[in-house]
Amino acid sequence: MSMANQSALLRDSFIELSARERAAAVLDPGTFRELLGPFDRIESPWLPLQGIVCQADDGAVIARGTIDGQPAVVAAIESAFQGGSIGEVSGSKIAAALELALADCERGKIVRPVVLFETGGVRLQEANLGLAVIAEIQSAIVALRRHVPVVGVIAGMVGCFGGMSLAAGLCSYLVMTKQGRLGMNGPEVIEQEAGIDELDASDRRRVWQLIGGEQRARTGFADALVEDAVDDVRDAVRAAFVQGVPAAHRTEQVEATLAKLAQIDPASVEPETMRATFGLSPFNATRTHGETA
């Protein structure tokens, strides 16, 4: 076995952690303090009406602590409950956490916000209620990012889709692993609505070529591509805060993005075409956090 393979086996996986463990891993050791945890039993009032067993934290973990000694708040979505879908309660917890961080920032107390995405988007059983609270999350991110970077992480196999993919796109910086995926519509939804000729959802290689973490980093939709290792994710999050608020967020570069989109033929989009149109330089596009130019 090569030294590289041995090193990979010795890493602590970030993907394999629960949402609660991921939140604690991002924060400075010993500073994790959960807000509205499972013992508070703030559950969805709508799922039992549909015969679905609730989870006591509704699949969202909110934690306070510090990052590099600075006050921080982390919102982590648990993919093991309802695919990480966002309902009224889980979404309200995330939105409220970001809004409280905004209130602190407006008073001059800077709080570092991190969102750990692992979600298929809105919880279909809660429909409009879920969509409304996702809009609140998006609004809070836009307001908060004027004061402090909002850092998102997409690490696991569930990825980030639906309205929450828009929330991820609004973040100041986005950290991804190769295993992560980011897209408005999931592969299964695309196949269901447009047919297998549009996209074969079972073709995992093709799916990751189009919307996987490496492709998103190469096309500038993610800012750091890291290995599935706790230390690498933690370091990338810290590095993002060191960079400060970007001069212009991705979502503010409208004209430049529209100009690039105009070069794309939707009928024949290939991963290589997207990289050529949106991509960074070959070195920057493949660089993982920790490397230097």
PyMOL commands that set and color helices and strands:
alter all, ss='L'
color gray80, all
select helices_A, chain A and resi 3-10+19-26+38-40+48-50+82-84+88-106+127-144+163-170+187-194+204-211+213-218+230-243+250-252+254-261+266-268+271-278+282-286
alter helices_A, ss='H'
color red, helices_A
select strands_A, chain A and resi 33-35+60-67+70-77+112-117+151-154+173-177+224-226
alter strands_A, ss='S'
color yellow, strands_A
deselect
rebuild
show_as cartoon
